[in-house]
Amino acid sequence: MESENDCSLLPPGGNSVILSRRCSILAMMALTAGLTASSTAVSQSGTYRIIGVGDTMMGSDYPTPVFEARLTATADPATIIGRELAALLKTGDIVFANYEGTIHGLAGPAKRCNDPRLCYVFRSPPFHAETLKRLGFNLVSLANNHSGDFGDPGRVATFETFRRIGVAAAGPDRDGMRSTVVRLRDGTRVGFAAFGHNPGLLWLTDIKRAQEVVRDLRGASDIVLISVHAGAEGANALRVTRATENFVGENRGNVWQFAHAVVDAGADVVFGHGPHVPRAVEIYRGKFIAYSLGNFWTYGRFNLRPPANLAPIADVEVDKSGRIRSVRIHSAIQAMPGVPRIDPDQAALKLIARLTAEDFPEAGIKFLPDGRVSAPGIGRTN
């Protein structure tokens, strides 16, 4: 029988996958034992709001600076994205984003881009992490194709940047970084792991291992949230194909198969990102899946032609056992060069409603004008 002390017996580079995976959970629990979610919204009613957005990278200084002039270390970010959107983010107990880049002060080396039309390198200053924290973000995924823009040192430095300021992160396939358990202020434990399709990450194509990670989190947590960076990109990648997707020569996985597999293993909520456009949502076995939350705050070097400018915000209410009590889709939108604002026309909601009807017509999912989602399995008490 393994004990917590068994972790100290792992040799450097030890190849015991099961023990290493267990040690990762234990290490992250130790790291987060004193890390309490900083949101001001912790529920008194026995339910919790998980707010999720998609790809986020608010400007890069590599190879040349491209920044929003108003975004400084001392700026109030609510004056940039609008008070309404900032207030919404503050209502979450968990507020999640996929951080699509690196955030550190390392000089390099950066990855080599053979074709600048298809390849970008992102490095943001550390104060951007503080900006996200001030907005209410307390959880980020680093499992994406830009977290390795400065190699493994940059990925680790990005993880440490967030950890130092009390924002939990996961995604690198390294002990202590694969997953995390965040304690809300009432003691509720939210387990989180992030998966992607690039070297150095937990692979979404390794379904068996993904399920093992989720089962471990299920045992260590009250609520389990999973993030996945997957799928082809762009306006031609709006649909959930239920098949393996390939893009620029890469296997981007079968996100439908992955999402169902991790729910089968114990996940309560699955947030997808990577296509840079919104995709459908699904209620599977009473659990919520957003197949792509698109681009949220992607400044300067992203294609924001519609529908890539749409920034849906998933707002999922769960109870302490992870049961879905309610779901709502809020709509934000970006204008070039890339800052989100609440969208009164609700274009993201309308697109997701259409795509959900097309991709999951059998699911009985309906969307109300205010973004609330009605579906079998939502709000059940047993």
C-alpha positions in Angstrom: 0.0 0.0 0.0 1.3 3.4 -1.0 1.7 6.1 1.7 2.2 9.8 1.2 5.8 9.3 2.2 6.3 7.0 -0.8 6.7 10.1 -2.9 10.2 10.7 -1.4 11.2 7.3 -2.8 10.9 8.3 -6.5 14.3 8.5 -8.2 15.0 11.5 -10.3 13.1 11.0 -13.6 11.5 7.9 -12.1 9.2 6.2 -14.5 6.5 4.9 -12.2 3.5 6.5 -13.9 1.0 5.6 -11.2 3.1 6.7 -8.3 4.3 9.8 -10.1 0.7 10.7 -10.8 -0.3 10.1 -7.2 2.6 12.3 -6.0 1.5 15.0 -8.3 -1.9 15.1 -6.7 -0.3 15.0 -3.2 2.2 17.7 -4.0 -0.4 20.0 -5.4 -2.7 19.4 -2.4 0.3 20.4 -0.2 0.9 23.5 -2.3 -2.7 24.5 -2.2 -3.5 23.6 1.4 -3.0 27.3 2.3 -4.3 28.6 -1.1 -7.8 29.8 -0.7 -9.8 31.0 -3.7 -9.6 34.8 -3.7 -13.0 35.4 -5.1 -15.4 37.5 -3.1 -18.3 35.4 -4.2 -18.1 32.2 -2.1 -21.7 31.0 -1.7 -23.6 30.9 1.5 -26.4 28.8 -0.1 -24.5 25.5 -0.7 -24.0 26.1 -4.4 -20.9 27.5 -6.2 -20.5 29.4 -9.4 -17.8 28.3 -11.8 -17.1 30.9 -14.5 -15.0 29.9 -17.5 -13.6 31.9 -20.4 -11.5 30.8 -23.4 -8.1 31.8 -24.7 -6.5 34.8 -22.9 -3.3 36.6 -23.8 -3.5 40.4 -23.2 -0.4 41.4 -25.2 3.1 40.2 -25.9 6.5 41.8 -25.8 8.2 39.3 -28.1 9.7 39.8 -30.6 8.4 43.4 -30.4 6.0 44.8 -27.9 2.3 44.8 -28.9 0.2 46.1 -25.9 -3.0 47.9 -25.0 -1.7 51.3 -23.9 -4.2 51.5 -21.0 -3.1 48.1 -19.6 -0.4 49.0 -17.1 0.7 47.5 -13.8 -1.4 50.0 -11.8 -4.4 50.3 -14.1 -7.9 49.3 -13.0 -8.7 46.5 -15.6 -12.4 47.3 -15.2 -11.8 50.6 -17.0 -10.5 48.6 -20.0 -13.0 45.7 -20.3 -16.0 47.6 -18.8 -17.6 47.6 -15.4 -20.3 45.2 -16.4 -18.0 42.5 -17.5 -15.6 43.0 -14.6 -18.6 42.7 -12.2 -19.7 39.5 -13.8 -16.2 37.9 -13.3 -16.3 38.9 -9.6 -19.4 36.7 -9.0 -17.6 33.5 -9.5 -16.3 31.2 -6.8 -13.9 29.7 -9.4 -13.0 32.0 -12.3 -11.1 30.1 -15.0 -9.2 31.1 -18.2 -6.9 29.3 -20.6 -3.7 31.3 -20.5 -2.6 31.2 -24.2 1.1 32.0 -23.9 3.9 32.5 -21.4 4.2 35.1 -18.7 7.7 35.7 -17.3 10.9 37.7 -17.7 13.1 35.1 -19.3 15.2 36.2 -22.3 14.9 33.0 -24.1 15.5 30.8 -26.0 12.2 31.1 -27.9 10.8 28.5 -30.2 11.7 28.8 -33.9 8.9 29.8 -36.2 9.5 28.6 -39.8 6.4 30.2 -41.1 5.4 33.5 -39.3 2.0 33.3 -40.9 1.2 30.1 -39.0 3.5 30.5 -36.0 3.6 33.0 -33.2 5.6 33.4 -30.0 4.0 35.0 -26.9 5.7 36.3 -23.8 3.8 38.7 -21.5 5.1 40.6 -18.5 4.3 39.2 -15.0 2.0 42.1 -14.1 -0.5 40.6 -16.5 -1.0 37.8 -14.1 -1.8 40.3 -11.3 -4.3 42.0 -13.7 -6.1 38.7 -14.1 -6.1 38.1 -10.4 -7.6 41.6 -9.8 -10.4 40.7 -12.2 -11.2 37.7 -10.1 -9.4 34.9 -12.0 -8.1 32.2 -9.6 -7.5 29.3 -11.9 -5.7 29.0 -15.2 -4.8 26.3 -17.7 -1.3 26.1 -19.1 -2.1 23.2 -21.4 -2.0 24.8 -24.8 0.2 25.1 -27.8 1.7 28.5 -26.7 2.7 27.5 -23.1 5.9 26.0 -24.6 6.8 29.1 -26.6 10.0 29.5 -24.4 10.5 25.8 -23.9 10.1 24.0 -20.6 11.8 26.8 -18.7 9.2 29.3 -19.9 6.4 26.9 -19.1 7.7 26.4 -15.5 8.3 30.1 -15.1 4.8 30.8 -16.1 3.4 28.3 -13.6 5.5 29.9 -10.9 4.4 33.4 -11.9 0.8 32.4 -11.2 1.6 30.3 -8.1 3.4 33.1 -6.4 0.4 35.4 -6.5 -2.1 32.7 -5.4 -3.6 31.8 -8.8 -3.8 28.1 -9.2 -2.5 26.5 -12.5 -2.2 23.1 -14.1 -1.2 21.5 -17.4 2.5 20.8 -17.6 3.3 17.1 -17.4 5.6 17.5 -14.4 5.2 16.4 -10.8 3.4 19.1 -8.9 2.0 20.7 -12.0 -0.3 18.2 -13.6 -3.3 19.0 -11.4 -4.3 21.2 -8.5 -6.9 21.2 -5.7 -8.2 24.6 -4.7 -10.0 25.2 -1.4 -12.8 27.6 -1.4 -13.1 29.7 1.8 -15.8 27.4 3.2 -13.5 24.4 2.7 -15.0 23.0 -0.5 -12.3 21.4 -2.6 -12.3 22.0 -6.4 -10.0 19.7 -8.3 -8.6 20.7 -11.6 -6.5 19.2 -14.4 -5.7 20.5 -17.9 -5.0 18.6 -21.1 -3.6 19.5 -24.5 -2.0 18.1 -27.7 1.6 19.3 -27.4 4.8 17.9 -25.9 5.3 18.7 -22.3 1.6 18.5 -21.5 -0.9 16.0 -20.3 -2.1 14.5 -23.7 -5.8 14.5 -24.4 -5.2 11.5 -26.7 -4.1 9.3 -23.8 -7.7 8.6 -22.6 -6.7 6.0 -20.1 -4.2 8.3 -18.4 -6.7 11.2 -18.5 -9.3 9.0 -16.7 -6.7 8.0 -14.1 -5.9 11.7 -13.3 -9.6 12.5 -13.1 -10.3 9.5 -10.8 -7.5 10.7 -8.5 -9.0 14.2 -8.4 -12.4 12.8 -7.7 -11.1 11.1 -4.6 -9.3 14.3 -3.5 -12.1 16.8 -4.3 -15.7 17.7 -3.9 -16.0 19.2 -7.4 -13.9 18.3 -10.5 -13.2 20.8 -13.3 -11.3 19.7 -16.4 -9.9 21.9 -19.2 -8.9 20.7 -22.7 -7.1 22.5 -25.5 -8.2 20.6 -28.6 -9.6 20.7 -32.1 -8.9 22.4 -35.4 -8.9 26.2 -35.6 -10.9 28.9 -37.3 -14.2 29.7 -38.9 -14.3 26.2 -40.5 -13.9 24.5 -37.2 -17.2 25.4 -35.5 -18.6 21.9 -35.4 -18.1 19.1 -32.9 -17.3 16.3 -35.4 -17.1 13.4 -32.9 -13.9 12.4 -34.7 -10.2 13.0 -34.5 -9.3 16.5 -35.8 -6.1 17.4 -37.5 -4.7 20.9 -38.0 -1.4 22.1 -39.5 -0.2 18.5 -39.4 -1.0 18.0 -35.7 -3.3 15.5 -34.2 -5.6 17.8 -32.2 -7.6 14.9 -30.7 -11.3 13.8 -30.6 -12.6 16.4 -28.1 -16.1 14.7 -27.9 -14.5 11.3 -27.0 -12.2 13.0 -24.5 -15.0 15.0 -22.8 -17.2 12.0 -22.4 -14.4 9.9 -21.1 -13.4 12.3 -18.4 -17.1 12.8 -17.3 -17.3 9.0 -17.1 -14.3 9.1 -14.8 -15.8 11.7 -12.5 -15.5 15.2 -14.0 -18.4 17.6 -13.3 -17.5 20.4 -15.7 -15.4 20.4 -18.9 -14.2 23.6 -20.5 -12.8 23.3 -24.0 -10.7 25.9 -25.9 -8.3 25.9 -28.8 -10.4 26.4 -32.0 -10.5 30.2 -31.4 -14.2 30.1 -32.2 -17.2 29.1 -30.0 -18.6 25.6 -30.3 -21.7 23.8 -29.0 -22.3 22.9 -25.4 -23.6 19.6 -24.1 -25.2 18.1 -21.0 -23.8 14.5 -20.7 -24.8 12.3 -17.8 -25.9 15.5 -16.0 -22.5 17.2 -16.4 -21.7 20.3 -18.4 -19.3 20.4 -21.4 -18.4 23.5 -23.3 -16.6 22.3 -26.4 -14.9 25.6 -27.1 -15.1 29.0 -25.3 -13.3 30.7 -28.1 -11.2 33.8 -27.6 -11.7 35.9 -24.5 -9.0 38.6 -24.3 -6.5 38.0 -27.1 -4.7 41.2 -27.9 -2.8 42.2 -31.0 -1.7 39.0 -32.8 -4.9 37.0 -33.1 -7.4 36.8 -36.0 -10.6 38.4 -34.6 -12.7 38.3 -37.8 -16.1 37.0 -36.9 -16.8 34.5 -35.4 -13.3 34.6 -33.7 -14.3 37.9 -32.1 -17.0 36.2 -30.0 -16.2 35.6 -26.4 -18.7 33.4 -24.6 -18.6 33.1 -20.8 -19.8 29.9 -19.2 -21.5 30.4 -15.8 -22.1 27.0 -14.2 -23.7 26.7 -10.8 -22.9 23.4 -8.9 -23.6 22.0 -5.5 -20.9 20.6 -3.2 -21.1 17.2 -4.8 -20.7 18.6 -8.3 -24.3 18.3 -9.4 -25.2 21.0 -12.0 -27.9 23.3 -10.7 -27.9 25.9 -13.4 -26.0 27.0 -16.5 -26.0 30.4 -18.3 -24.0 31.6 -21.3 -23.0 35.3 -21.2 -21.9 37.0 -24.3 -18.8 39.2 -24.7 -17.2 40.4 -27.9 -13.8 41.7 -28.9 -13.0 44.5 -31.3 -9.6 44.8 -32.9 -6.9 44.8 -31.7 -8.5 42.7 -28.9 -10.3 43.8 -25.7 -13.5 42.1 -24.5 -16.7 43.9 -23.6 -20.2 42.7 -22.8 -22.1 42.2 -26.0 -25.7 43.5 -25.8 -26.6 41.7 -29.0 -25.6 38.3 -27.5 -23.9 37.1 -30.6 -22.0 34.4 -28.8 -25.1 33.0 -27.2 -27.0 32.9 -30.5 -24.1 31.1 -32.2 -23.7 28.5 -29.5 -27.5 27.9 -29.4 -27.5 27.3 -33.2 -24.4 25.0 -33.1 -25.8 23.0 -30.1 -29.1 22.4 -32.0 -27.1 21.2 -35.0 -24.5 19.1 -33.2 -26.7 17.6 -30.4 -30.3 17.7 -31.7 -31.1 14.7 -29.5 -30.1 16.4 -26.3 -33.1 18.6 -25.7 -31.0 21.6 -24.8 -32.8 25.0 -25.0 -31.4 28.5 -24.5 -33.5 31.3 -23.0 -33.1 34.9 -24.2 -31.1 35.8 -21.1 -28.6 33.0 -21.7 -30.0 30.5 -19.2 -29.7 26.9 -20.4 -32.6 24.4 -20.0 -31.8 20.7 -20.5 -32.6 17.3 -19.0 -30.2 16.7 -16.1 -29.8 20.3 -15.0 -31.2 21.1 -11.6 -31.9 17.6 -10.6 -31.6 16.8 -6.9 -31.1 13.1 -7.2 
